[in-house]
Amino acid sequence: MSKGTTIKEALAKFEEKTGIKSSEATDVKLHGQIPPIEKMDASLSTLSACTKLSLSTNSIEKIANLNGLKHLKILSLGRNSIKSLTGLEAVGDTLEELWISYNLIEKLKGINVLKKLKTLYMSNNFVKDWAEFQKLNDLVSLEDLLFAGNPLEEKHTSEGDWRELAAKRLPRLKKLDGVPVIREEEAEED
């Protein structure tokens, strides 16, 4: 089996394709590398100007080496093999959007470090219980959550009470699975 593309190799390809030095780029797209990226290695720390980093559609198993990304606001890690949310501490004070759908996440431990997170797209993972879902309540800025395709959502959607139960547990949520959240109090005011 061939070894995966390293971050360093992917950054070299990015620079060649865009003509922008990766250390100066604000939007860095390293998604869908062939062969896929398997590790978030230390080369990521060179992306000091980066505000949006896309590493989706690779074979990354864990989040790591985000320390140099002092301005990162959007991190796209969808369609990888990520099992846990640990490793986000370095971007805890800046990250506003985390796109991590189509991974292998069961537990939400580590999500609480994302103090400014407004948008979390984590559909099609493996979160199956309310105790894990409840950890999203630590995200005081969270407004937009995409959670469809997780066992918890599928179970309660078939029972017909998903939106109501999820919205009740996350009182600050404005949008759930792409649909605005309308609360009782708001409905009465109109």
ChimeraX attribute file (.defattr): number of C-alpha atoms within 10 A of each C-alpha:
attribute: neighborCount
match mode: 1-to-1
recipient: residues
	/A:1	3
	/A:2	6
	/A:3	9
	/A:4	17
	/A:5	18
	/A:6	18
	/A:7	21
	/A:8	15
	/A:9	15
	/A:10	19
	/A:11	22
	/A:12	13
	/A:13	15
	/A:14	18
	/A:15	16
	/A:16	12
	/A:17	9
	/A:18	11
	/A:19	10
	/A:20	13
	/A:21	13
	/A:22	22
	/A:23	16
	/A:24	13
	/A:25	20
	/A:26	17
	/A:27	16
	/A:28	23
	/A:29	17
	/A:30	21
	/A:31	19
	/A:32	16
	/A:33	21
	/A:34	11
	/A:35	13
	/A:36	23
	/A:37	26
	/A:38	19
	/A:39	18
	/A:40	19
	/A:41	15
	/A:42	14
	/A:43	16
	/A:44	21
	/A:45	16
	/A:46	17
	/A:47	25
	/A:48	18
	/A:49	18
	/A:50	23
	/A:51	20
	/A:52	19
	/A:53	22
	/A:54	17
	/A:55	25
	/A:56	24
	/A:57	21
	/A:58	23
	/A:59	22
	/A:60	23
	/A:61	17
	/A:62	17
	/A:63	17
	/A:64	18
	/A:65	17
	/A:66	21
	/A:67	17
	/A:68	18
	/A:69	22
	/A:70	19
	/A:71	17
	/A:72	25
	/A:73	20
	/A:74	21
	/A:75	20
	/A:76	20
	/A:77	26
	/A:78	24
	/A:79	22
	/A:80	23
	/A:81	18
	/A:82	22
	/A:83	18
	/A:84	18
	/A:85	20
	/A:86	16
	/A:87	17
	/A:88	19
	/A:89	18
	/A:90	18
	/A:91	23
	/A:92	20
	/A:93	17
	/A:94	18
	/A:95	26
	/A:96	21
	/A:97	21
	/A:98	20
	/A:99	20
	/A:100	25
	/A:101	25
	/A:102	22
	/A:103	23
	/A:104	18
	/A:105	22
	/A:106	19
	/A:107	19
	/A:108	18
	/A:109	14
	/A:110	15
	/A:111	21
	/A:112	19
	/A:113	20
	/A:114	24
	/A:115	19
	/A:116	18
	/A:117	24
	/A:118	19
	/A:119	21
	/A:120	21
	/A:121	22
	/A:122	24
	/A:123	22
	/A:124	22
	/A:125	23
	/A:126	19
	/A:127	22
	/A:128	17
	/A:129	14
	/A:130	13
	/A:131	11
	/A:132	15
	/A:133	18
	/A:134	13
	/A:135	17
	/A:136	18
	/A:137	17
	/A:138	14
	/A:139	20
	/A:140	17
	/A:141	16
	/A:142	24
	/A:143	19
	/A:144	22
	/A:145	23
	/A:146	20
	/A:147	23
	/A:148	20
	/A:149	19
	/A:150	21
	/A:151	17
	/A:152	20
	/A:153	25
	/A:154	16
	/A:155	14
	/A:156	15
	/A:157	14
	/A:158	9
	/A:159	9
	/A:160	11
	/A:161	12
	/A:162	17
	/A:163	16
	/A:164	13
	/A:165	13
	/A:166	21
	/A:167	17
	/A:168	12
	/A:169	15
	/A:170	21
	/A:171	14
	/A:172	16
	/A:173	23
	/A:174	18
	/A:175	17
	/A:176	20
	/A:177	17
	/A:178	13
	/A:179	12
	/A:180	12
	/A:181	20
	/A:182	14
	/A:183	14
	/A:184	8
	/A:185	8
	/A:186	9
	/A:187	8
	/A:188	7
	/A:189	6
	/A:190	5
